[in-house]
Amino acid sequence: MVISTTPLVDFCPLVPTAMERRQIVQWDKDSCADAGLLKIDLLGLGMLSAVERCVDEIQAAEGKTIDLSRISLTDEKTFASIQKAETTGVFQIESRAQMQMLPRTHPETLDDLTVQVALVRPGPIQGGAVHPYIERRKRRREDPTWPIPYEHPTLEGPLEDTLGTIVYQEQVLEVATAFAGFTAAQAESLRRAMSRKRSAEEIEKHHRDFIAGAWRESEAPAELAEEIWEKIQGFAGFGFPKAHSAAFGLLAYQSAWLREHHPEAFLCGLLNEQPMGFYPPDALVHEAIRRKVRVGGVDANRSRVLCHVESPLRRGEPPGTPGGLVVRIGLAYVKGVREEEMDALVAERERGGPYRGIAELASRSGVGLPGLEKLAWAGALDEVPLGAEEERRRALWRVGVTGNGRRSGHGATQLALPIEPPEPPRLERLGEWGEVIADYRSTGMVLGRHPMALMRARLGAGLSRSADLERLDSGATVEVAGMVVARQRPETAKGIVFMLIEDEVGVVNLIVPSRVYDRSRAVVRAASLIRARGKLERREGVVNVLVAEIVELEQEPPAGDTGRTAAPSRRHRAFVVAELREVAPAGHMFGRR
């Protein structure tokens, strides 16, 4: 957002946008700053909305009022989960790089977390701050009296909080002032020149002034001054101001606290704010289930439009009633349904009570045939009426038989009379594989048995599960397989790709060197199911597999499971895994390609 004291059109060229009452300034950010315009960057953080939803859900489901400004900032359980890198879904510290670092830096306070958030940025990475900070954190934990090795005594003041490393943006200015005698104006000019990188001559002038000032102010030899200059210049890539990092660190802590103490509401908040973060909803749900969070599928008689937490309090039952908390997936997760139809379905159910049959649901709610078919494929009609144990094919058959009605104005069939159809004929069940594929196609997530659990028996001997890696020695050659959850190829990683794969019991970190990436680029970038072989690496509580070979997983499902249709199983066993590769979430690709 750009602000001026006079109409902007009198100051700089503007162009209208497709959005009503919006204009775009034709100058870039640096030109706007040079012209004296006030430029404000407004960040839209989905986690703020997720946290707000989470707090509201806790109030509604548990009857507890949470004021995040008053929670303990020294909660042991919260910091224990952060130190173990159990931070899936947590703001700012859920990336693979952060999870790799957290067990080594071992944050113990909010100040530590503030540094942690700022550390995994191009500036500190290119400035060589990351590894020294990690090593010094370790030494300080072992011996609180261990002296920090500053390159020069004048750097102790600016860099004491970050153990002698440049982590925050303002530390560049403070180092230039304390070490090289820069004035405040010179330091600001240096910062602007480095952030813009427009003029090599201007940066070189600051370079000469820095070397000369270091000798004049600190009697530092040119070699030491050059070393510190290189760190400053490397930091110019991108770094956080301390205030920015502190705000993000606080939100990271609050989200970690909610995840630890109210996991159901936290998952609910994340799911209702998707897309957001590093992980698809399927991975978020699987991780929560591994932590014993109960998740219920889409249900026309229980789901709301958005996900919510079911509880005895919400059901109007007395405290202590068996059943506990259950995250109920919302109707909005069914792909292709019309929002207004789902709103009507929920509103009518709340007005007139649960639906006692599919025809009654159609008649009362006005949901048309296409919407009913999508609900049936998603399993949302399996318990209509409540307590029924319908199978998806039977529910779909009932929808089809009931669908001989009139057409609505939107082209969907409007079912007129609440007359339940006769019992369906004997229909072969979908089977577990068929339900997995139907779930991915209809909602993008699987709540039943993990696909890797269904494939495990036929994957062959010698394939390790994620849980097995904890018992193996570092340096061992291992082979693993799983569904790709996330992949990153940071600009600062020299071509290395970091991947996270998931099996039925946990996750595995893969490090794919550039040579392997070049050889298997298509698999690394796009495959949803992979098999990898490499060397197990274990360091300070972090376990990785350094990949030597990676291929797309090809495996038929167990014999006797018919897959998606009632056609002969042999034919569909040949295609069902290929179909799973097509519909399963393949993980986002972050960074350069």
ABEGO torsion letter per residue (X at the ends): XBBBABBAAAABBBBBBABBGBBBBABBAAAAAAAGBBBBBBBBBAAAAAAAAAAAAAAAAAGBBBBAAABBAABAAAAAAAAAGBABGBBGAABAAAAAAAAAAGBABAAAAAAAAAABBAAAAAAGAAAAAAAAAAAAAABAABBBBBABAAAAAAAAAAGGBBABAAAAAAAAAAAAGBBAAAAAAAAAAAAAGABAAAAAAAAAAAAAAAAAAAGBBAAAAAAAAAAAAAAAABBBBAAAAAAAAAAAAAAAAAAAABAAAAAAAAAAAOBBEABBAAAAAAAAAAAGBBBBBBBAAABBABBBBBBAAAAGBBBGBBGEBBBBBBAAABBGBBAAAAAAAAAAAAAAEBBABAAAAAAAAGBBAAAAAAAAAAGAAAAOBBGBBBBAAAAAAAAAAAABBBBBAAGBBBBABBBBBBBBBBBBBAEAAAAAAAAAAAAGBBABBBAAAAAAAAAEBGBBBAAAAAABBBGBBBBBBEBBABBBBBAAAGGBBBBBBBBAAEBBBBBBBAAAAAAAAAAAAABABBBBBBBBBBBGGBBBBBBABBBBBBBBBBBGBAEABABBAAAAAAAAAAAAAAABBAEBBBEBX
